[in-house]
């Protein structure tokens, strides 16, 4: 039943208000002589755009962005043998730090390239990538402690 209600609202937005979620800059006429002041992608790519923008080197930013997307594919394969470690309070805190950091990256991706947002993007990028290093190690340590108990 809940799925049908969700499907109803999605169809309502898609069929009756299709331009409601778009950016108002998309409705301006294109002028080849004027570059827009701030170019930003759609909301679901903002986190990757923030990671791309936080690296000064273009090739390094592209490589890091693809690594960030690739890192999202790895965690389901790491938890096959450690099912109980995901419910430990330390793992839950790490997860919510990751979620808040993801939302902060999306916020930074929507902001213009200025001093506070650029530095915040670099810090959030570091936290994002560090999560994928610390989370498997923490779950491995917690799993060993859960087995010993």
N, C-alpha and C positions, 0 to 999 in steps of 0.2 A: 504494500500500500504506500509506504513512504517513497519507494522508488517511482511510483506513478505520480505522486505529488511533485517530486523533484523534476521528473520529466515534463510535467505540465508547465512548471515555472521556466524551465530551460526553453521550451518551445514558445512560451509567451514572449520571452526576451528576444529570441531569434527571429520570430515572425513579425512581431509588432513593434519592437524597439531595437532594430539591428545596429543602429549607429550610436546607441546610448553609451556603450562601453569604449568607444573610440576616442582618440585624442582630437581636440579641436583644431590642432595644427594641420591635420590631414584634410581639412575642408578648405584650406587656402589654395588659391591657384598657384601653380608652380612658376617660379620666376628664375630663369637660368642665370641671371646676373646677381642674384642675392642668395647667399647661403643662410639657412635658418640659424638663429642664435643658439638653439639647443636642440639637438637631434636625440631622440630616445626611442627605444623599441616598445613593443607592446608589454603589458604588465607581466606576462609570464616569462619574458626573457630578461627582465631587469636585473636579476641576480647575476646572470652570466655576463651581462653588459658591464656591471660594476666590477667584476673580476677582470674582464678584458681591459677596462679603462684604468685599473689600478696599477698596471704594469707599464713602465715607460717605453719599453721595447715592444714594437708591434708583433714581431714573431713570438717573443716570449709571452705576450698577452694571449695570443691565439692558442699557443701550446698549453698554457695554464688553464684557459677556458675549457679546452677539450679534455684536459685532465680532470677538471672539476666535474664535468658531465660524466666522465668515465668512472670517477670515484663513486658516483651515486649508484652505479650498477654492481659494485663489489659487496656491500654489506649483507645482502641476502644470502650470499654464499659463505660468509664467515660465521653465521649463527647456526649452522646445521647441527653442530655437536654441543652447543652451549645454550639450550633453550631457557634455562632458569636464570641465566645471568642478565637477561633483558629486563627482568622485573626488579632487579636490585635497585635501591634508591640512588646509588652512585650513577648507574646507567641511565636512570630516568632524569637525573639532573643534567648529565651530558646531553641527552636527547633534547631537553628543553632549551639548553644553551644553544644547541645547533638550530633549533626552530627560530629562536629570537634572532640569532645571527643571520639566518636566511632572510628573515623579514627586514633586518637592517640593511643587508646587501641590496634587497629590492628597493628600499627607500633611497639608498645612495645612488643606485642606478638611475633613478628618476630625477635626481638633483643635478644642477649644472656643475661643471668641473671648476670648483673653487677650493680654497684652502681647507676649510674644515671637512668638507665632504670627501675630498681626495684622501686626506689622512685617515678618516674614518673607514673609507673603502679599503685602504691597505691593511688596517688592523683587522677588519672583518674578513678580508681574504685570508689572512694568516690564521685566524680562528677557524675558518671554514676548512682549510686544508689540514690544520692540526687535529681537528675532530676525527678525521679518517685515520690518523696515526694513533691517537690515544684510545679511541673507542674499542678497537679490537684487543689492544693490550690490557685495558681495564677489564673487559669481559673475560679474557683468558685468566687473569688473576682471580677474578670473582668466581669463575667456574671451578678453579682449583680449590678455593676456600669452601665453596658449596659442596664439593665432593668429599672433602675431609670431614665436614660436619655431619 
